[in-house]
Amino acid sequence: MLCEPPFGSVVATSSAVAPDTGAPFDVDDVFADDARGDLLLIRGDERLLVDVTVVRPTAPSHLRNARLAVATKGLACAAAAERAKRAKYGALCAERGWKMCAFALESYGALGQSARKLLHTLASKADEVSAAAFLQHACASLSVALQAANAAIVVGGRQRLRLHGKGRFVPLFFEQNMFKT
C-alpha cells in the first residue's frame, strides 16, 4: 500500500522495483509530478488507485445545478464526484494497467457506490475478522474521520471570521437587532 502515489514518477518500494511493472529501476531516473491519487493498493500484480473526495450536497453550486437533481436524487453529488475523478485519473491508470476507484463520500456521511463496493471487496478479503465486523469498523472509522474533518472546517472558518473582525457569535435563531432596546 502506497500513499499518494504520483503518476509521473516511479514509486519507490522497499525492494527498489517499479510497482506497475516489477522491473528494477535506477533512483536517478525518478522525477516528481503533482498528479497523484491518494492510495495505491497492491496485491500480487494488481494495482488499485484509490482517490478520495468529500462533497457537500448542500453547497449552493450543487443546489443550483438542475442536472444534479440533489433534492430528488440521493447520492447525486457523490456520483458526480466519482465521474469527475474517473475522468481525471482514468486514462492515467489505464496507461499503467491500474484500476481506478473513486472513493466519494458526502459530507453528511453517505458513501458513494464505488466506495461501498471497495469496502465490500476489502471486507471479503479480511482474514482476521468477519466481513460484517470489517464493514462495521470501516464505516465507524470513516464516520469519525469525516465528522472530525467537518468540525475542523467549522473551527477554521470561525477563526478566519475572527481574524477579519466578523467574529461576534450570534446563534442563527436570534436576530442581531433583537437585543436592541
C-alpha positions as CSV (number, residue, x, y, z in Angstrom):
1,M,0.0,0.0,0.0
2,L,1.4,3.4,-1.0
3,C,0.0,6.7,0.0
4,E,-0.3,9.5,-2.6
5,P,1.3,7.6,-5.5
6,P,2.5,10.0,-8.2
7,F,1.6,9.3,-11.8
8,G,4.6,11.0,-13.4
9,S,7.3,9.2,-11.5
10,V,8.1,5.7,-10.4
11,V,7.0,4.9,-6.9
12,A,10.0,3.6,-4.9
13,T,9.3,0.5,-2.8
14,S,11.5,-1.3,-0.3
15,S,12.5,-3.8,-3.0
16,A,13.5,-1.0,-5.4
17,V,11.3,-2.2,-8.2
18,A,8.6,-0.2,-10.1
19,P,5.2,-1.3,-8.7
20,D,3.5,-1.1,-12.1
21,T,6.0,-3.3,-14.0
22,G,8.0,-5.1,-11.3
23,A,11.2,-4.1,-13.1
24,P,14.2,-2.7,-11.2
25,F,14.9,1.0,-11.7
26,D,17.7,3.5,-11.2
27,V,16.8,6.0,-8.4
28,D,18.4,8.8,-10.5
29,D,15.6,8.3,-13.1
30,V,12.8,9.1,-10.7
31,F,11.2,12.5,-11.2
32,A,8.3,14.3,-9.4
33,D,4.9,15.2,-10.7
34,D,2.0,16.9,-9.0
35,A,-0.6,14.5,-10.4
36,R,-1.3,11.8,-7.8
37,G,-4.0,9.7,-6.3
38,D,-4.5,9.2,-2.6
39,L,-3.7,5.5,-2.2
40,L,-2.3,2.7,-4.3
41,L,-3.3,-0.8,-3.1
42,I,-1.0,-3.5,-4.4
43,R,-1.9,-7.2,-4.3
44,G,0.2,-9.5,-6.4
45,D,0.2,-8.0,-9.9
46,E,-3.0,-6.0,-9.3
47,R,-2.8,-2.2,-8.7
48,L,-5.8,-0.3,-7.5
49,L,-5.6,3.5,-7.3
50,V,-8.0,5.0,-4.7
51,D,-8.7,8.7,-4.9
52,V,-10.8,10.1,-2.1
53,T,-13.1,13.1,-2.4
54,V,-15.7,14.6,0.0
55,V,-18.6,16.6,-1.4
56,R,-21.2,18.7,0.3
57,P,-24.6,18.1,-1.3
58,T,-26.0,21.4,0.1
59,A,-23.3,23.6,-1.5
60,P,-25.1,26.4,-3.4
61,S,-23.4,25.3,-6.6
62,H,-24.8,21.8,-6.3
63,L,-28.3,23.0,-5.3
64,R,-28.4,25.3,-8.4
65,N,-27.3,22.6,-10.8
66,A,-30.5,21.2,-12.2
67,R,-28.7,18.3,-13.8
68,L,-27.6,17.0,-10.4
69,A,-31.1,17.0,-9.0
70,V,-29.7,16.9,-5.5
71,A,-33.1,17.5,-3.9
72,T,-34.7,14.5,-5.6
73,K,-31.9,12.0,-6.3
74,G,-29.9,10.5,-3.4
75,L,-26.1,10.5,-3.6
76,A,-26.2,12.6,-6.8
77,C,-23.2,14.6,-5.6
78,A,-21.2,11.5,-4.7
79,A,-22.0,10.0,-8.2
80,A,-20.9,13.3,-9.9
81,A,-17.7,13.4,-7.9
82,E,-16.9,9.8,-8.8
83,R,-17.4,10.6,-12.5
84,A,-15.1,13.6,-12.2
85,K,-12.4,11.5,-10.5
86,R,-12.6,8.8,-13.2
87,A,-12.4,11.4,-15.9
88,K,-9.3,13.0,-14.2
89,Y,-7.4,9.7,-13.5
90,G,-8.9,7.0,-15.7
91,A,-6.6,7.4,-18.6
92,L,-3.5,7.7,-16.4
93,C,-4.5,4.5,-14.6
94,A,-5.2,2.7,-17.9
95,E,-1.7,3.6,-19.2
96,R,-0.2,1.9,-16.2
97,G,-2.5,-1.1,-16.1
98,W,-4.0,0.1,-12.8
99,K,-7.7,0.0,-11.8
100,M,-9.3,3.2,-10.5
101,C,-11.6,3.6,-7.5
102,A,-13.1,7.0,-7.0
103,F,-13.9,6.9,-3.2
104,A,-16.6,9.6,-2.8
105,L,-18.2,10.5,0.5
106,E,-20.9,13.1,1.0
107,S,-20.1,15.5,3.9
108,Y,-23.1,14.2,5.9
109,G,-21.7,10.6,5.9
110,A,-23.2,8.8,2.8
111,L,-20.8,6.7,0.8
112,G,-20.8,6.7,-3.0
113,Q,-21.3,3.5,-4.9
114,S,-17.6,2.9,-5.7
115,A,-16.6,3.5,-2.1
116,R,-19.2,1.0,-0.9
117,K,-18.0,-1.5,-3.5
118,L,-14.4,-1.2,-2.4
119,L,-15.3,-1.6,1.3
120,H,-17.3,-4.8,0.5
121,T,-14.4,-6.1,-1.6
122,L,-11.9,-5.4,1.2
123,A,-14.3,-7.0,3.7
124,S,-14.5,-10.2,1.6
125,K,-10.7,-10.5,1.8
126,A,-10.4,-9.9,5.6
127,D,-8.7,-12.7,7.3
128,E,-8.7,-11.8,11.0
129,V,-12.3,-10.6,11.3
130,S,-15.6,-11.4,9.7
131,A,-16.8,-9.3,6.7
132,A,-19.5,-7.8,8.8
133,A,-17.1,-6.8,11.6
134,F,-14.7,-5.3,9.0
135,L,-17.5,-3.2,7.4
136,Q,-18.8,-2.1,10.8
137,H,-15.3,-1.0,11.8
138,A,-14.5,0.7,8.5
139,C,-17.8,2.6,8.4
140,A,-17.4,3.7,12.0
141,S,-13.8,4.8,11.3
142,L,-14.8,6.7,8.2
143,S,-17.6,8.4,10.1
144,V,-15.4,9.6,12.9
145,A,-12.8,10.8,10.5
146,L,-15.4,12.6,8.4
147,Q,-17.0,14.3,11.4
148,A,-13.6,15.3,12.8
149,A,-12.8,16.9,9.5
150,N,-16.2,18.7,9.4
151,A,-15.5,20.0,12.9
152,A,-12.0,21.2,11.8
153,I,-13.6,23.1,8.9
154,V,-16.1,24.8,11.2
155,V,-13.3,25.8,13.7
156,G,-11.1,27.0,10.8
157,G,-14.0,29.1,9.4
158,R,-14.7,30.5,12.8
159,Q,-11.1,31.5,13.2
160,R,-11.0,33.2,9.8
161,L,-14.1,35.2,10.7
162,R,-12.5,36.3,14.0
163,L,-9.3,37.4,12.1
164,H,-11.4,39.5,9.8
165,G,-13.3,41.3,12.6
166,K,-16.6,39.5,12.0
167,G,-16.2,37.1,14.9
168,R,-19.1,38.1,17.1
169,F,-21.0,34.9,17.6
170,V,-24.8,35.2,17.2
171,P,-26.8,32.0,17.1
172,L,-28.7,31.6,13.8
173,F,-32.1,31.7,15.5
174,F,-31.6,35.1,17.0
175,E,-31.7,38.3,15.0
176,Q,-28.9,40.7,15.8
177,N,-31.4,43.6,16.4
178,M,-33.3,41.5,18.9
179,F,-31.0,42.8,21.7
180,K,-31.6,46.5,20.9
181,T,-34.0,48.4,23.1
